[in-house]
Amino acid sequence: VISVVMSHVDICGLAPRESCPHTACYCEENVWKLCEVVQSKSLELLESCYAVFISNPARTVPICQQRTGRSSDGLAVWDYHVIFVCHAHGQQAVVYDHDSRMPFPCEFGAYCRAAFGL
């Protein structure tokens, strides 16, 4: 059972999701574009931002709460997925995932619990 995931402080100034560049099924390009936005808005924050590449040797990564997921849990199996994580000094880490049904941004721990069951 997935609990409700609350949004978190938009420390990178990227919200709302609709204001960010996005191309469906190109997560790595979308994260690159988020990096560019942060670089142009607040260069000093860029060193606290990470492009996180998620995969495994089998190239089958199950992630819940994805917009392409057809079941109620939003399960999608990707060969890989890339998310944008920001962990600025004194702030909780947050995840920006265009392909997620979760808030944009979403607190890192809440994202991991809902997406991966961790």
Steps between C-alpha positions, in 0.01 A plus 500: 500500500641836398430788734435851381827671410519866585691752295805667648665838481606580146861586588606509134217725384386253235132460588243483362577193292324652199746791489799271441615367164378143453497239226321173573725191522823703504575514873872564450432797273240633745748484788763673286251780435428530874874538559507779244209677671672483841826617343328805352297583814749433779839370396614458863224242557616280209772335713220364723314342208542152360390311191428153641515212252297197615553162335616146566685225307169351380385842373157449659435762766151488653391844622157576647304823472605561141266680260539224241400232752169342414406357839386696805853488645644655183750218454725545198805295412775708342832385356635804687364817651660834584380735774617840619591524870580819686648498850584857589680576827259488793211369291351155454584339167223519243432311178376652176360225275295609200381143444363457851146538628648636823540869582766705325718523704455210738696442821774243428399245764132517403596456135711192576225342710229558240708426190709207625331382819810586704 
